[in-house]
Amino acid sequence: MLLNVAFVAFKEALDADLAAAGFDDIGTSFGYVFRLLAQGPCNLSELAMQLGMSSPGALKVVDDMVAKGYVARSADADDRRVKRLELTERGHAALGWARSFHDKYEQALVQRLGMRQVAAARKLLEAMAASHAERNGRLPRPA
């Protein structure tokens, strides 16, 4: 329960910071898509599989991101029926802003709690995520 409360507090602060920077239209699952597409373009089926979602569910998120200018579709070089998804300049800018916020948030925690406690918390969270990935072959599905 405490972990969920902490996540909600972090997410609210992130959303407010992004909104102040002009990214006030980011949907709940956008962050997961940003992170995956930052690794390189992929098609909808690949994205859905990596997110642990159905293709129709992933399509709904992608359509919203395309409409808001964060993701672009382009024809696949090998198969014209397949559309490649990639971050736009706006998508990269939003991701960069969010990553900067993550760094500032963690540094504020270091100032408040000390590096040792923050490093221990990070290690615990990384272990929890790794344990889930080992059991399920992927990180947890976005809520």
C-alpha positions in Angstrom: 0.0 0.0 0.0 2.8 2.4 0.9 4.5 1.7 -2.4 1.4 2.6 -4.3 0.9 5.8 -2.3 4.5 6.8 -3.0 4.1 6.1 -6.7 0.9 8.2 -6.9 2.7 11.1 -5.1 5.6 10.8 -7.6 3.3 10.6 -10.6 1.3 13.6 -9.5 4.5 15.7 -9.1 5.8 14.5 -12.5 2.5 15.2 -14.2 2.4 18.8 -12.7 6.0 19.4 -13.9 5.3 18.1 -17.4 2.1 20.2 -17.6 4.1 23.3 -16.6 6.5 22.6 -19.4 3.7 22.4 -22.0 3.2 18.6 -21.9 -0.3 18.8 -20.3 -1.9 16.1 -22.5 0.2 13.1 -21.6 -2.0 10.0 -20.9 -1.5 7.4 -18.1 0.3 4.8 -20.2 2.4 7.2 -22.4 5.5 6.9 -20.2 5.8 3.2 -20.9 5.5 3.7 -24.7 8.0 6.6 -24.5 10.6 4.4 -22.9 10.1 1.5 -25.3 10.2 3.7 -28.4 13.3 5.5 -27.1 15.1 2.2 -27.7 14.1 2.4 -31.4 11.1 2.1 -33.7 8.9 -0.9 -33.6 5.5 -2.0 -34.9 2.3 -2.2 -33.0 2.5 -6.0 -32.4 6.0 -5.7 -30.9 5.0 -2.8 -28.8 1.9 -4.6 -27.4 3.9 -7.7 -26.6 6.6 -5.7 -24.8 3.9 -3.9 -22.8 2.0 -7.1 -22.0 -1.1 -5.6 -23.6 -3.5 -6.7 -26.4 -2.9 -5.1 -29.8 -6.2 -3.2 -29.6 -5.3 -1.9 -26.2 -1.9 -0.7 -27.4 -3.5 0.7 -30.5 -5.7 2.9 -28.4 -2.7 4.4 -26.6 -0.7 4.8 -29.8 -3.6 6.5 -31.6 -3.9 9.0 -28.7 -0.1 9.6 -28.8 -0.2 10.1 -32.6 -3.1 12.6 -32.3 -1.2 14.6 -29.7 2.1 14.6 -31.7 4.2 12.3 -29.6 4.5 9.3 -31.9 4.6 9.0 -35.7 3.8 6.1 -37.9 5.8 5.3 -41.0 5.8 2.5 -43.6 8.1 -0.4 -42.8 10.9 -0.8 -45.4 10.4 -4.5 -45.7 6.6 -4.8 -45.5 4.4 -1.8 -46.6 1.4 -3.3 -44.6 3.3 -2.8 -41.4 3.6 0.6 -39.8 6.7 1.5 -37.7 6.1 3.6 -34.6 8.7 6.1 -33.5 8.9 9.1 -31.2 8.5 12.5 -32.8 10.6 15.5 -31.8 7.8 16.4 -29.3 7.9 12.8 -28.0 11.7 13.0 -27.4 11.3 16.4 -25.8 8.6 15.1 -23.4 10.7 12.1 -22.5 13.8 14.2 -22.0 11.8 16.5 -19.7 10.5 13.5 -17.7 14.0 12.0 -17.3 15.3 15.4 -16.1 12.4 15.5 -13.6 13.3 11.9 -12.4 16.9 13.0 -11.7 15.8 16.2 -9.9 13.3 14.2 -7.8 15.9 11.6 -6.8 18.4 14.4 -6.0 15.8 16.0 -3.7 15.4 12.7 -1.9 19.1 12.5 -1.5 19.2 16.0 0.0 16.4 15.0 2.4 17.3 11.4 3.3 20.9 11.0 2.3 22.6 9.1 -0.5 22.8 5.8 1.4 19.0 5.5 2.0 18.1 6.5 -1.5 20.6 4.0 -2.9 19.2 1.3 -0.7 15.6 2.2 -1.8 16.7 2.1 -5.4 18.4 -1.3 -5.0 15.2 -2.7 -3.4 13.0 -1.4 -6.1 15.3 -2.7 -8.8 15.3 -6.1 -7.2 11.5 -6.2 -7.1 11.3 -5.3 -10.8 14.0 -7.8 -11.7 12.2 -10.5 -9.8 9.0 -9.9 -11.6 10.8 -9.8 -15.0 12.5 -13.1 -14.3 9.2 -14.8 -13.4 7.2 -13.3 -16.2 9.7 -12.5 -18.9 8.9 -8.8 -18.8 8.4 -5.9 -16.5 4.9 -5.5 -15.0 2.1 -4.4 -17.3 1.2 -0.8 -17.2 -1.9 0.0 -15.1 
